[in-house]
Amino acid sequence: MDQPRSNRSANPPGLFASIRSTREAGMRLAMAHIDLARAEAAAIGGEIARVAALAGIAVAVVGAGLAALWGVLLWSRRAVTTWDDGRDLRRESDSCGGSAPYP
């Protein structure tokens, strides 16, 4: 029971040893926070890259869909307004002598 409860020496550290110890602990704490911030920044950067890639894919899909829709609309109008021999129905008058069916 006469033994000390901790492994510290019986004499307390001096002022300079205490300051050095506190400074080292503060530096370790600061370095731990810097390492954590770097890890978080890397994770955030990965998420930003993922979002950018998904946004690029979404823009490409929407663009392709709009291009396909535009092509279908143009093709269907051409298919409706021309005969198989290439004559343009819009340029021909109807049988009553009126104007062309399309403006």
C-alpha positions, 0 to 999 in steps of 0.5 A: 500500500505504500507504493504510488498509484501511478507510474509517475515519479514522486517529484512533479515535473519542472516548469519547462518540462510541463511547458514542453509536454503541453506544447507536444500534446498541442502539436499532436492534437493539431496534426491529428486535426490536420490529418482528419481535415485532409481525409475529409477533403479527399472524401469530399473530392471523391463525392464531387467527382462522382456527382460530376460524372453522374451529371455528365452522364445525365446531360449526355442521356438527355441530349441524346434523347432530345437529338433522337426526338428532334430527328424523329420529328424531322423525319416524320414531317419529311415522310408525311410531306413527300411521296416516294418519288421525291415530290414535295406535297407542300409545293403541289396544290390540291385538286380544287386549286387551293393552296398547299396543305402546309404553310 
